[in-house]
Amino acid sequence: MARLVPAVTRSLDILELFLEGDGTLSAPEVTRSLGLPRTTVHELIATLTARSYLVPVPARPGRYRLGVRTYQLGSRYSEDLDLAAEGRQVATEVADTCDETVHVAILEGTDVIYIAKVDSTHAVRMVSAAGRRLPAHCTSVGKMLLAALPEAELESRLADLELTAMTPHSITEPATLRATLDETRQRGVASEHRESNPDVSCVAAPVRDRTGRVVAALSISVPMIRWSDAREAELAELAAKGAAELSARLGHRGAA
């Protein structure tokens, strides 16, 4: 493995801190969070600000937020990938049909990251946000994405994974997770019942690119007060249709 450059690593650590909270931070807060010397933090923030990766927050002296350069990089990534933009459009169509919260997520390591989200109009609904990261084994999108991995890659990712529980219903045993992934492959859709949120259940289906590779998953999340076996079957079919539509937009021409 190539040697990592400490200054670059520290700069990226600083930028990633802005993904949490209200998106603004001061130099002392960065110093406390990362345990770096104050002088180092001030120099790195000054450099990031000079390059427009950070900008001072108006009317809040000493605080910073992400700058236009980070937006440009993110926008270019989305444009090149097309997945986030197309995912938002399809998620909107699915949400309009079922009036429940719809997500599109990708797999990163053993976590999922939501890249698109459309809310239900119900007063009681799942609360989340695009950009949120969750353990894959606790979510329907994560189970779908893990189940789609080649066996060798799945083994590699799960080798050192600690199955941390998010709720009392989360999977914490490797054998249970593997059995669940086997079932997911057979069904072609994934389910999650109160495993990432004690009041929510979800169903998810795979999204494929033009080569047929699973690159994302589309899910529908429903509060338990509106959940039933019949509703699950209905939404699983709708999620599969939405995922197939998104796959087609990405160039996939085979069966979902």
N, C-alpha and C positions, 0 to 999 in steps of 0.2 A: 504494500500500500504506500502511495506517495506521501511524503511528509506534509502535514498541514501547516499552513502559515499562521502563526498565532495572531497577528494583527488582523488578518482577514476573518479568522474565526471569531475574534472578539467583536469585530464590527457586525458580523452577521448575528451574533448573540444579542447585541444591542437592538438591531432591527426587529428581531423576533419577539423581543419584550413588548413591542408596540401592538402585537396581535391580541394582547390580553387587556382587561379592564376597559377604560374609556378611550384608550388609544393615545393618551398623552402621558409623558413622563418627564421628570426633572433629572438632572445629572446626579444628585444625591440618591434618588431612587434607583437609578441604574447601578450606581456604585454598590448600594446595599444588595440589590438582587444578584449581581454577578460576582461580588467580592473582589472587584478590581481596584487598583489604586485610583484615587481621585484624579490625579494628573493624567493618567492613561485615559480615563473616561472622558474628561474634558477635551483631550486632543482628538479622540475618536469622534465624539459628537461634533466638534468643530469641522472635522474633515467631511463627515457625512452631510453636514449642513451646507458646506461649501459646494458639494456635489449634488445638492438638491434631493438627497435621500431622506433628510430630515428638514423640517422648517420650524421656526419658533411659532408658538401659539399666540395669536393676537390677543392682547389684553390680559395675558397670563404670563408675566415675566418669569423666565427661567424654565418654562415648560416647552416641550417639543412634541411634534406629531410627524407621521410619515409624510414625506414630500412627494412632489409630482413625479420624480424619477421612479419611485417604487410603483406608482400607478401606471406609468408608461411600460415598465417591465411586465407588470401583471397583465396589462391590456394586450401587450404583444404575445404573451404566453397564451392567453385566451383566444386571440385571433388565429394563432398558428394551430392550436388544438381544435378549435371550433366546438369542443365538447361542452364547455360551460355555457356558451351562448345558445347552442342548440338545446342543451339540457334545460335551460330556463324556459324556452318556448314550449317544449314538450311537457315539462312539469306544470306549466300554466294550463295547458289543455287538459291534462289529467285532473288537476285540482278543480277546474271548472266543471268537470263531469261528476266528481264524487264529493266535492266540497270538504276535502280533508287535506292535511298538510302533506306535500309531496317533496321528496328530496332526490337529488342525483349525487352520488358519491363515488370517489375513487379510492383505491387501496394504496397506502404508503407504509411499507413495512408490515406491521401487524395492527395498524390503525386505519380507520377510514377518515376521509376528509370530505365534508359536504361542499360541493362546488356550485350547487344550485338549490334553491329552496323557494317554494311558493306556499303561502299560508292558507289554511282554511279560513272561512269567514265566520265560523262558529265562535261564540264567546269562549267556550272551553275547547282548547286545541293545544297541540304540542308546541312548546316554545323552544326554538333553536335558531341557528343562523348559518348562512353560507360561510365557509371557512372553519367551522367547528371541527375539532378532531375528537374521535372516540375510539375506544378499543374495538377492533373488528369483531371479536367473539361475542360482544354484547349487543350487536345490532343485526338487523336482517340484511342490510346492504353488505355488512362485513362478512356474514356467513356466506352470502351469495358469491362474493368476490374471492373468499378463501376457497370455497368449493370448486371454483373454476380454475384454480392454479394447477399446473402439472404436479404430479405427486412428489417429485424430487424437490421442487421449489416450495411446495407446502411444508414438507418435512423440514426444510432449511429454516423457513420462517417460524415454525412452531417449536423448533428445537429448544430454544432458551426462553420461550414465552412463559411469563407468569400470568395465569388466568385470574386477573384481579376482578373482583365482583363490584359492579356498580349498584346492584340492588340484591335483595335476598334471592331473587329468581335468576341471577346471572349464572352462566355456566362456569364452573371452577375446576372441573375434572377433565383432563385431556381425553379420556376415553369417551366421555359424554360429548365433547366437542367433535371428535372424529365421527361418532355415530350420527350426530346432527348434520355434519357436512355430507356424509354419505346419503342421508335422506334428502338433503337439499339437491344433490346432483340428480337423484332419481325423480324428484318432483319437478325440477326445473325452476322452482321458486323457493324463496327462503321466508321463514317466519320468525318473529321474535315477540315473546309475550312477557312484558313487564321486566325485561332484562337490562335495559339501559335507563328506563324511567318506570317507576312502580305503577304509574297510572296510564301507561301507553302500550299498545301493541302495534306491530308493523308487519307488512309483507313487502318483499322485494323481488325484482326480476333482473336478469343480466342484460347489459348493453354491450353490443359487439361492434368492432370496427370493420372496415372493408375486408380484412383478412379473416374475419371470424373470431378473432381474439376478444375475450371479455375484457373491456377497458373501464367499465363503470357498472353501477347498479342503480336502478330507480326504485324508490320505495314510497309507500303510502302509510302514514302514521295516524293512528286513531286512538282517542281517549277510551279507556275501558268502559265508560258509560255508554258508548255507541258501538261496542265491539260484540260480536257473536260469531258462531261458526259459519252461519250463512253469510254474514258480512265479510268474514275473512275470505271465503271462497269467491265472492263477488269482486272484492278488491284485488285478490291475487290475479284474477283474469284481467282486470283493468291495468294492473301494474305490468303484466306481461305484454299487453297491447301497447302500452306507453313505451316500454323498453324496446319493443320491436320497431316502433315508429322512430325512436331516437337512433336505433341501430341503422335503420334505412337512411336516415339523414347523414350518418357517418359513412355511408357507402356500402353497408352490409346488404347482401342480396340473397342470402340463404335463409333457412328457418332459424327463428330465434332460439 
